[in-house]
Amino acid sequence: MGSNTETGHAKNIANLNALNEVNAGFGADYNPSNLLYKLVNMQGQYTACNLLQEDANTQTGIYQPIVNARQDENKVVKPLVRRVRIAAKTCGAKPNWVADVNTIVTKILGERASKATPTAKDPAGTSASQQSFDNTANNFQKMVKLLAAQPLYAPNENDLKVSSLNAKYTALDTVNKAVKKGTVPYNKAIIKRNKALYTPTTGLVDVGQGSKDYVRQVFGFSSPEFKLVVKFKFTKLAEV
């Protein structure tokens, strides 16, 4: 979810708080029959939503570095396996083994050994690519095991050695698992926040807009009172 959208969630919450302040200033004239628009209920809604936004921010702060770590761990994979492919090609092993290594490297790189065939579900013919983080780690492990089984694959470069490549696979697997684990509390916090803000009728956005409509009902469209609240915008930024 983009930073502008995240700013928008916070703006919706802040606007409800500001609207509550204005409504409180109307005193007894602000007296809606709909309980959703009662000032005490809207104040409670602001407090609850603000806490949910804080929790979403906390979980984002925990989750985003984990995602960034996975991105960083994967940045070197493609240039690394390109070098592995050359090392395998020049190690003196038989061509069929070299071809097997190249097949796996091709999958990691997202290249094609042959042109992909378009289908009804995949008209662009793109499904041959296996570049998800899980597929990358899985194919990387396959490559390492294939290299380990070939005695002639014995490069002098440390990062191309089987032991180093095994360590790299472990790192890829670790960050993938960390993201999966971190996704659960992150998604939970986002879902709870979004429901509180964007549930039709009872969510913060619809309540805020409904309260503005009530002020227009009481004081009139051209009234100075309505002009005080019309500036508070409530925008639906997520579907629930």
NUVEXVEX-935816 format. One record per residue (C-alpha): residue in one letter; x, y, z. Coordinates in steps of 0.02 Angstrom, whole numbers, padded with zeros to 5 digits, always signed. Layout:
AXYZ;...
//
This chain:
M+00000+00000+00000;G+00077+00165-00054;S+00136+00301+00064;N+00010+00425-00008;T-00130+00305+00032;E-00064+00280+00208;T-00061+00469+00229;G-00242+00470+00168;H-00298+00351+00305;A-00221+00464+00436;K-00302+00617+00354;N-00474+00538+00364;I-00449+00507+00550;A-00382+00681+00581;N-00530+00756+00487;L-00653+00664+00598;N-00568+00735+00751;A-00575+00910+00678;L-00758+00886+00630;N-00796+00831+00808;E-00718+00991+00874;V-00827+01097+00762;N-00983+00997+00802;A-00949+01017+00987;G-00946+01204+00961;F-01125+01200+00896;G-01183+01149+01070;A-01364+01095+01086;D-01397+01139+00904;Y-01300+00983+00853;N-01427+00851+00904;P-01444+00712+00773;S-01572+00574+00798;N-01458+00446+00716;L-01346+00374+00852;L-01203+00356+00729;Y-01188+00545+00720;K-01203+00580+00906;L-01050+00676+00960;V-01002+00556+01100;N-01008+00409+00979;M-00906+00500+00847;Q-00776+00547+00978;G-00764+00366+01029;Q-00748+00316+00847;Y-00605+00437+00823;T-00513+00368+00973;A-00536+00188+00916;C-00483+00224+00738;N-00334+00324+00793;L-00274+00176+00898;L-00300+00058+00752;Q-00200+00174+00639;E-00060+00177+00768;D-00058-00013+00770;A-00055-00017+00580;N+00093+00103+00583;T+00182-00005+00711;Q+00157-00163+00610;T+00212-00074+00450;G+00370-00019+00540;I+00405-00200+00585;Y+00353-00277+00420;Q+00431-00159+00293;P+00612-00189+00348;I+00582-00376+00331;V+00517-00351+00154;N+00666-00238+00116;A+00785-00370+00183;R+00711-00498+00063;Q+00731-00377-00082;D+00912-00345-00034;E+00949-00531-00015;N+00880-00565-00189;K+00970-00421-00277;V+01130-00519-00300;V+01049-00682-00354;K+01041-00649-00541;P+01219-00587-00564;L+01279-00728-00452;V+01192-00868-00549;R+01254-00795-00713;R+01430-00820-00648;V+01385-00994-00586;R+01324-01037-00761;I+01492-00987-00835;A+01587-01081-00700;A+01484-01236-00736;K+01512-01218-00922;T+01701-01204-00902;C+01731-01335-00767;G+01753-01479-00889;A+01593-01573-00850;K+01491-01659-00984;P+01374-01554-01092;N+01215-01634-01027;W+01258-01585-00847;V+01301-01409-00904;A+01134-01403-00994;D+01045-01455-00834;V+01129-01315-00738;N+01085-01192-00874;T+00902-01246-00869;I+00890-01203-00685;V+00986-01040-00705;T+00869-00992-00846;K+00720-01013-00729;I+00801-00906-00595;L+00840-00770-00721;G+00666-00774-00796;E+00737-00814-00966;R+00662-00940-01086;A+00744-01092-01160;S+00610-01080-01295;K+00471-00960-01337;A+00323-00973-01217;T+00159-01029-01293;P+00011-00911-01270;T-00145-00988-01195;A-00321-00929-01157;K-00273-00896-00976;D-00102-00826-01020;P-00117-00739-01190;A+00053-00657-01171;G+00138-00823-01139;T+00215-00765-00976;S+00182-00911-00861;A+00350-00994-00898;S+00436-00871-00783;Q+00472-00939-00609;Q+00533-00781-00526;S+00428-00773-00367;F+00536-00765-00211;D+00486-00943-00164;N+00523-01010-00338;T+00688-00919-00343;A+00743-00998-00178;N+00681-01169-00231;N+00770-01163-00399;F+00926-01095-00315;Q+00927-01246-00200;K+00905-01363-00348;M+01052-01280-00433;V+01163-01298-00279;K+01122-01482-00259;L+01161-01512-00442;L+01327-01421-00424;A+01370-01517-00265;A+01348-01682-00356;Q+01478-01636-00488;P+01659-01661-00429;L+01726-01558-00574;Y+01632-01404-00513;A+01766-01334-00397;P+01788-01147-00429;N+01922-01050-00336;E+01809-00899-00311;N+01737-00907-00136;D+01562-00846-00178;L+01546-00978-00315;K+01594-01123-00203;V+01457-01246-00157;S+01476-01203+00028;S+01447-01018-00007;L+01301-01054-00121;N+01224-01164+00013;A+01239-01020+00135;K+01157-00905+00009;Y+01011-01025-00010;T+00990-01028+00178;A+00985-00838+00180;L+00854-00835+00041;D+00748-00964+00131;T+00764-00870+00296;V+00704-00703+00227;N+00559-00787+00136;K+00501-00868+00297;A+00522-00704+00392;V+00409-00613+00269;K+00277-00749+00279;K+00279-00740+00469;G+00274-00550+00471;T+00133-00542+00346;V+00007-00612+00470;P+00009-00474+00603;Y+00035-00341+00470;N-00118-00395+00370;K-00221-00413+00528;A-00183-00234+00581;I-00220-00165+00407;I-00384-00260+00393;K-00445-00203+00564;R-00400-00022+00523;N-00483-00028+00354;K-00643-00104+00422;A-00655+00031+00554;L-00632+00168+00424;Y-00720+00102+00270;T-00862-00015+00319;P-01016+00055+00232;T-01132+00159+00342;T-01044+00127+00508;G-00863+00160+00458;L-00775+00323+00498;V-00784+00390+00320;D-00972+00366+00301;V-01005+00428+00477;G-00902+00584+00448;Q-00993+00620+00286;G-01161+00585+00367;S-01122+00707+00506;K-01082+00841+00378;D-01247+00806+00293;Y-01335+00827+00459;V-01254+00996+00486;R-01314+01049+00313;Q-01488+00985+00358;V-01494+01089+00517;F-01410+01250+00463;G-01430+01251+00274;F-01312+01234+00127;S-01259+01417+00124;S-01245+01436+00312;P-01082+01485+00396;E-01100+01330+00504;F-01098+01214+00354;K-00951+01308+00281;L-00855+01261+00438;V-00877+01075+00408;V-00883+01060+00219;K-00694+01074+00207;F-00667+00910+00299;K-00649+00779+00164;F-00680+00595+00193;T-00612+00481+00057;K-00639+00294+00040;L-00466+00221+00012;A-00501+00035+00032;E-00637-00093-00002;V-00694-00201+00144;
//
